[in-house]
Every structure is written in C-alpha cells, then in structure tokens.
Amino acid sequence: MSDATLHATAQNPDDFAVQIADQVESFLVAVTEVAKGDEPGSTVPFLLLEVSQLLLAGGRLGAHEDFVPDERYEPDPGPEIDADGLRENLARLLDPVDVYSEVFDPYAPRTAPVAARISDDLADVITDLRHGMVHYRAGRIAEAMWWWQFSYFSNWGPTASAVLRALQSVLIHVRLNQPLEELDGLDTDQDLGDEALELEAGRVMAEEIGTPLGIRQVR
C-alpha cells in the first residue's frame, strides 16, 4: 500500500505517527506475503528482518511519553480480521521449528520456560497491529497511537521479542552448523523445566533444518 493510500496528503512524513504507521503497515504487508509461501526457503530470514524492524517501531513507542486517546471509551473498530489462515500457513512453513520455549518474565524468580509457537505469536502480533491500523485509517490518530503503545507493553512487544529470539536461534544453529534439538512431543499447553526439556528434546541436525530453509551451512 502506498503512502498516498495510507496517509492523507496533508500529513507530514516526518510526523511520528506517520512513521510508526508506515512501519506497522510494512510489517503487516510483508508477513502476509511471507505467509503465502511463495519463497518457503526464505521464510525464517524474511521473518527475522521484519520482526527486527517492527521492534524498532516498538522501541520508539516504548520510549515515547504516554499517548492519551481523545475519547474516554474506545470507538468501535468493527469486526476483527481473522488471522487463522495466516497462522496456519506460517505453521506449515515453519515446521519443524515452529514450537520453541520462552521465559515470559526474566525478572520473575525461578520462572520455568513455557512452550510457544512462532506462528501463533505472529498471528497475535498481527491482530494487535491491525486493530490499531483500523483506528489510524479512520483518522483516529490518537486512538491508534495509544493502542499501539499500550499493546506494545501488554502483548505484542514481549511476544515479538520472544519470536525474534527464536528466529535468531534457528539461524544461529544453521549458520554455525550446530545440532538443533527438537522439542519432540512438546505442545504449547505444557510448562517446561530444565529436566523436562532434556527428557523431551530429540535430535534434528542443523542440515535437516537448513536445507528446506535454503540456508547455506558453514563447513
């Protein structure tokens, strides 16, 4: 989508809200295209790039003073766009590296890792960002900025950060030719401790992951 379509002509491209909306829109379009599966071998590198760029926008929102919406109650944005198709396509493209383990709060003492899915997490991030984009396109700029900032702290920021670490880990294992352990039999409703991880981890060699992803390995 062009800037002319997304923004009113009177808006300054140097305006903070315009820049954030551009970054959000770029992420929405790019991940939707990746999920189509036209270049399956580049799925992980493309997602790593897009999530990294989105988190730059998130960092800017996080560092900014609090946005205050114009209205006390949120205007009805209408029905949410279903992200199930995108979720399912990403799960297929990312198999067998879709499931990963994550500690949600690094400052919570003795917090055990939990299982998550990259495909689920990206669909959740997409849903949050689309919600704000509906307000932005309707001209409710303050509402959109408040929502993107609030949901950055409450959901999509931590979620995207966890996804970034998982994607980085996949590429690190492949590029450095290191065995990548599979969480064999693990599902996202299970809590993981160190012992559980050791018991349930199976072997998937780096070349078995790198080949379908189209990534050349270090010899």
N, C-alpha and C positions, 0 to 999 in steps of 0.2 A: 504494500500500500504506500502510495506516495505521500510526501509531506502535505501536498496540496489537498489531498483527500482527508488526511487525518486532522489537519490543523486549519483553523481559519486564517485567511490571508493577513489579517491584522496582527496575528501573534508574532512576537519576536523570537526567532530561532535560538537566540541566546537566553531566553527565559528558562528558568529552572524547570518549571512544569513541562514545558515543551520538550526539553532534553530528556527528562525522565520518561515521558510518554513515548518518545521515539525509541528509547532503549527497551521499554516494555513491549511495544509493538514489534520491534525487531525480533525479540525473543519468541513471542507468540507465533510469528510467521515462520521463523526458522525451525522451531521444534515441530510445528505442524508439518513442515516439508520433510524433515528428517523421518518423522513417523510414517510417512508414505512408503518408505523402504526402497526408494529408487537407487540409493547407494548404500546398501547394507554394510559394506566393508568399512565405511567411514562413520558409522553411527556413533561410536564412542568418541573419536576425536572431535566430531562436529558438536556433540552434546557438551563435551568439556569446554570448548570455546564459547558456546552460547551461555552456559551456566556461569562461566567466569565473567562474561560481560554483564550479565544480569546482576551479579553480585556487586559489580561496581556501582550500578544504579542503587542497589540496596544500601551500600555503604554510604552513598551520598544522602539517601533518605534518613539513614540512622544518625548521621552526624548533624543533620539539619534540626533546627528548633521545631517544636511540635506544631504540626498543622492543625488548624481549628476549622471544622466544617461550618458552612454558612447556616445550616439548619440544625435544630436540636435533634431531630429524628431523620434517619436516612431515607431519602426518597426511594420509592420502589423502583429497582433497576429492571424489573421484569424477570422472566424465567431465565435460569442459568443454562448456558450451552452445555450439552452433555459431553463429557470428556472420556467416556468409556471406550469409544473407538480408538482414540489416541493412546489411551492406557494399554489396550490390548495389542495394538501394533508395536508399541515400544517394548512390551514384554516379550513379544515374539522376536524382535530384532536383537534384544539384549540377552536372550537365553544363550548360555547358562550363567551369565554374570549378573543377572537381574537382582537376585537376593544378596544382601550384604548385612553386616552388623554395625550398629551405631550406638554410641552413648549420647543420650539426648542432652544431658546437663553435665558438663565436665566438672562443675563445682559441687555437684551433689555427692556426698561421701559414699564410697563403696557402691556406686551405681553399676548394675550389671548391664552389659550390652543387650540390645534387643534387635530382632531381625526386622529388616525393612526391604522394600523393593524400589529400585530406581524408577520403574515405570509408574508405580503408584504415586511416588513422591513428585515426579514431574507433572503428572496429571493434576495433583493437588495444587502445585505452584501455578500451573496454567489457569486453574479455576479461580484462584485468588486474583491473579493479574487481569483476567477477563472481566471480573466483577468491577474492578476499578476503571477499566477501559470503557465500560458502558457509561459510567458517570462522566468520564472525560469527553467522550464523543457527544454526549448530550449537553455539553457546555458547563457541567457542574465540576469545575476545575478544583475548587477547594475540597469538595467531597472526594474526588478521585485521589488527590494527594494525601488527604487524611487516611483514606482506606489503604493505599499502597504503603504508607508509612506504618500504620497500625498493624497491618497483616505481615509486614516485614518483620516486626518484632515478635508477633504472636504465632506466625506459622511459616510463611514462605521463605523468610530469611534463614532460619535454622535448617529448614528442610532442604533448601538449595545448597547450603553449605555442606550438609551431610552427603548429598548427591555428588557434589564436586569432589569430596574426598574419596568417594567410592570410584568415580570415573578416573581420578588420578591414580588410584591404586591399581586398577586394571591395566592402564598404560605403563605404569612403573614395572609391574610384573612382566609384561610382554616385552618392553624395550630392553629390560635388563636380563631377559631370558631366565627369569626366576619361576619356579613352580608356583602355580596359583591354586590354593586349596579351595575346594568346592564345599559349600555348606550342604552336604549331602543329606537329603531328607528334611532339611530345616524349612520351616514355614514362618510367616510373619506374625503368627499368634503365639510364638514361643519366646520366652525370655532366655537369654544366654549367659552363662557364667563361663569362666575360663575352662573349667573341666568339660563342660558341655560342648564347647567349641572344639576341644581336642578330640572328643569322642565322635562327634558328628562330621568332622571335616574329612572329606575324601580327596583323592589326588586328581587334579586336572592340570596337565602340563601346560606351560605357557604357550607352546607352539599350537596346542589344540584350541586355544583361545585366539591367538594372533592370526591364524590362517583365515578363519571366517571373517575376522575384522579387517583383513587386508593390511596388517601392520608388519613391516619387516622387522625381524628379530636381530638382536646383537649376537654375533658369533663369538 
